[in-house]
Amino acid sequence: MVTVEAWCCGHVLRVVSPPKDLKKPRGKKCHFVKFFGTEDHAWIKVEQLKPYHTHKEEMIKINKGKRFQQAVDAVEDFLKKAKGKEQVWGIILFNSLSVSSQPASSMEPISKRLKIVEEDSGSTSIQAADSTAISGSITPTDKRIGFLGLGLMGSGIVSNLLKMGHVVTVWNRTAEKCDLFIQEGARLGRTPAEVASTCDITFSCVSGPKAARDLVFGPSGVLQGIRPGKCYVEMSTVDPETIIELSQVITSRGGRFLESPVAGSQQLSNDGMLVILSAGDRTVYEDCSSCFQAMGKTSFFLGEAGNAARMMLILNMVQGSFMATIAEGLTLAQATGQSQQTFLDILCQGQMASTFSSMFEDILQGNFKPDYYLKHIQKDLRLAISMGDMANHPTPMAAAANEVYKRAKALDQSDNDMSAVYRAYIH
Ligand SMILES: NC(=O)c1ccc[n+]([C@@H]2O[C@H](COP(=O)([O-])OP(=O)(O)OC[C@H]3O[C@@H](n4cnc5c(N)ncnc54)[C@H](OP(=O)(O)O)[C@@H]3O)[C@@H](O)[C@H]2O)c1
């Protein structure tokens, strides 16, 4: 039951009923809140929340950041849409100034405080609290961080690393993309080799296998900067063979290697709410813990290098096939005289509601602004199918979906969002 809509340091949140078996923290009165758009819950002291309407202007003056303005827009938009439909008792605002000055213990996130969990499968996960909401509780590593690749994903990740107090040196093939981050406090690296040699941990997040290899093996590439003890973390979604090759060359130079591809979207990257899958050198994984807290909500350690790429391709294969199936359903609804909106409304009553519903609406409105490039999900389907081939395992659904994405690419949809696969069905 929704009672109060609110936001917290740029995050929209709402006060909801806590699960019956969940005890309220002792002491001061708290609200149980759920972060809008995510599944994160926390107890927040009532005194940390302020009425939205009466404090709106004051807060806008204090918080000049773009994200804060985006959050205001989100609340206003939500209010407009909710009018008459939802029971909204009030809008409250979490005073972001009080976040930094309050001890972290004043918020008690449930599944999200940092912990490392050993699971039966032998995999390990770090669960991080909402990094923005409890920024006071993250202690940034004092290691020097390098970051190569400032695309949709890298940009959000670097912003969050900087916000959480990390010392970051950036490099991007198209150099102008670095400017914004330099203004935000990053240092500029002139080449991937320079970044790898001057930083302790260098992350890379580029488009795919070829770009990942170019960065390492190319002129002034990472390999020329790797020295014993330096860490290299490959975050791009690539095939396991590429990961194994990169791992071997980095370690052959005395470097330490981790792969950490991410599940999410541009929005989740900006929000510091990615899910990070890691494999390779466990000690690097541990050294990266404050970085992973800044950029993600959870991270998993999956064992030897290659495992995270395998898991990520399987996840993206499911996501890509699912998106294509939705596009097929939507267009079949239209072709048989059914309302597309009603189809989506019915679909969104079910379990799939939360993740995809806004994307579905965007399709109907013809909004294909990229959150996840269509060209990248097609790359992932292709790599997953090839992985199935090597394991002698059939992937007929993924193969069919891949053909639809290939058609969408031929229709010039590569640089649109993956939901533009819809256009492949319009004939
Ligand atoms: N977007 C998502 O929702 C999402 C979600 C999960 C995982 N991923 C994965 O994350 C990775 C990055 O995705 P993205 O959305 O950030 O991609 P993007 O916006 O297309 O950015 C790609 C980045 O790679 C760089 N690049 C491409 N080719 C290069 C080369 N040969 N040498 C050096 N740099 C090169 C680009 O540099 P320029 O700026 O110079 O072009 C840019 O910085 C991909 O592997 C993708 O599959 C994406």
The ligand as an SDF file (V2000), in Angstrom:
LIG
                    3D

 48 52  0  0  0  0  0  0  0  0999 V2000
   24.0800    0.3760  -22.0300 N   0  0  0  0  0  0  0  0  0  0  0  0
   23.6580   -0.6090  -21.2740 C   0  0  0  0  0  0  0  0  0  0  0  0
   22.5250   -0.5920  -20.8110 O   0  0  0  0  0  0  0  0  0  0  0  0
   24.5520   -1.7580  -20.9100 C   0  0  0  0  0  0  0  0  0  0  0  0
   24.1510   -2.5740  -19.8730 C   0  0  0  0  0  0  0  0  0  0  0  0
   24.9610   -3.6250  -19.4740 C   0  0  0  0  0  0  0  0  0  0  0  0
   26.1480   -3.8580  -20.1450 C   0  0  0  0  0  0  0  0  0  0  0  0
   26.5020   -3.0700  -21.1820 N   0  0  0  0  0  0  0  0  0  0  0  0
   27.7930   -3.3520  -21.8410 C   0  0  0  0  0  0  0  0  0  0  0  0
   28.7330   -2.3770  -21.3830 O   0  0  0  0  0  0  0  0  0  0  0  0
   29.6590   -2.0630  -22.4270 C   0  0  0  0  0  0  0  0  0  0  0  0
   29.6200   -0.5720  -22.7080 C   0  0  0  0  0  0  0  0  0  0  0  0
   28.2980   -0.2240  -23.1070 O   0  0  0  0  0  0  0  0  0  0  0  0
   27.8480    1.2980  -23.3470 P   0  0  0  0  0  0  0  0  0  0  0  0
   26.3760    1.2620  -23.4120 O   0  0  0  0  0  0  0  0  0  0  0  0
   28.5520    2.2000  -22.4120 O   0  0  0  0  0  0  0  0  0  0  0  0
   28.4480    1.5160  -24.8240 O   0  0  0  0  0  0  0  0  0  0  0  0
   28.6450    2.8810  -25.6310 P   0  0  0  0  0  0  0  0  0  0  0  0
   27.8450    3.9740  -25.0590 O   0  0  0  0  0  0  0  0  0  0  0  0
   28.4680    2.4870  -27.0700 O   0  0  0  0  0  0  0  0  0  0  0  0
   30.1820    3.2480  -25.3610 O   0  0  0  0  0  0  0  0  0  0  0  0
   31.1930    2.4690  -25.9380 C   0  0  0  0  0  0  0  0  0  0  0  0
   32.5440    2.9380  -25.4420 C   0  0  0  0  0  0  0  0  0  0  0  0
   33.5490    2.1220  -26.0640 O   0  0  0  0  0  0  0  0  0  0  0  0
   34.5200    2.9810  -26.6770 C   0  0  0  0  0  0  0  0  0  0  0  0
   35.1160    2.2770  -27.8080 N   0  0  0  0  0  0  0  0  0  0  0  0
   34.4950    1.6370  -28.8200 C   0  0  0  0  0  0  0  0  0  0  0  0
   35.3940    1.0830  -29.6500 N   0  0  0  0  0  0  0  0  0  0  0  0
   36.6150    1.3780  -29.1490 C   0  0  0  0  0  0  0  0  0  0  0  0
   37.9350    1.0730  -29.5540 C   0  0  0  0  0  0  0  0  0  0  0  0
   38.1760    0.3470  -30.6490 N   0  0  0  0  0  0  0  0  0  0  0  0
   38.9480    1.5260  -28.7830 N   0  0  0  0  0  0  0  0  0  0  0  0
   38.7100    2.2530  -27.6650 C   0  0  0  0  0  0  0  0  0  0  0  0
   37.4730    2.5720  -27.2330 N   0  0  0  0  0  0  0  0  0  0  0  0
   36.4470    2.1450  -27.9710 C   0  0  0  0  0  0  0  0  0  0  0  0
   33.7290    4.1950  -27.0760 C   0  0  0  0  0  0  0  0  0  0  0  0
   34.5890    5.2760  -27.3310 O   0  0  0  0  0  0  0  0  0  0  0  0
   34.0920    6.5510  -28.1770 P   0  0  0  0  0  0  0  0  0  0  0  0
   33.3990    7.4360  -27.1880 O   0  0  0  0  0  0  0  0  0  0  0  0
   35.3220    7.1300  -28.7320 O   0  0  0  0  0  0  0  0  0  0  0  0
   33.1500    6.0320  -29.2400 O   0  0  0  0  0  0  0  0  0  0  0  0
   32.8720    4.3970  -25.8220 C   0  0  0  0  0  0  0  0  0  0  0  0
   33.6110    4.9840  -24.7850 O   0  0  0  0  0  0  0  0  0  0  0  0
   29.2550   -2.9250  -23.6290 C   0  0  0  0  0  0  0  0  0  0  0  0
   30.0390   -4.0730  -23.6190 O   0  0  0  0  0  0  0  0  0  0  0  0
   27.7980   -3.2580  -23.3550 C   0  0  0  0  0  0  0  0  0  0  0  0
   27.4180   -4.4770  -23.9700 O   0  0  0  0  0  0  0  0  0  0  0  0
   25.7420   -2.0100  -21.5750 C   0  0  0  0  0  0  0  0  0  0  0  0
  1  2  1  0
  2  3  2  0
  2  4  1  0
  4  5  1  0
  4 48  2  0
  5  6  2  0
  6  7  1  0
  7  8  2  0
  8  9  1  0
  8 48  1  0
  9 10  1  0
  9 46  1  0
 10 11  1  0
 11 12  1  0
 11 44  1  0
 12 13  1  0
 13 14  1  0
 14 15  2  0
 14 16  1  0
 14 17  1  0
 17 18  1  0
 18 19  2  0
 18 20  1  0
 18 21  1  0
 21 22  1  0
 22 23  1  0
 23 24  1  0
 23 42  1  0
 24 25  1  0
 25 26  1  0
 25 36  1  0
 26 27  1  0
 26 35  1  0
 27 28  2  0
 28 29  1  0
 29 30  1  0
 29 35  2  0
 30 31  1  0
 30 32  2  0
 32 33  1  0
 33 34  2  0
 34 35  1  0
 36 37  1  0
 36 42  1  0
 37 38  1  0
 38 39  2  0
 38 40  1  0
 38 41  1  0
 42 43  1  0
 44 45  1  0
 44 46  1  0
 46 47  1  0
M  CHG  2   8   1  16  -1
M  END
$$$$
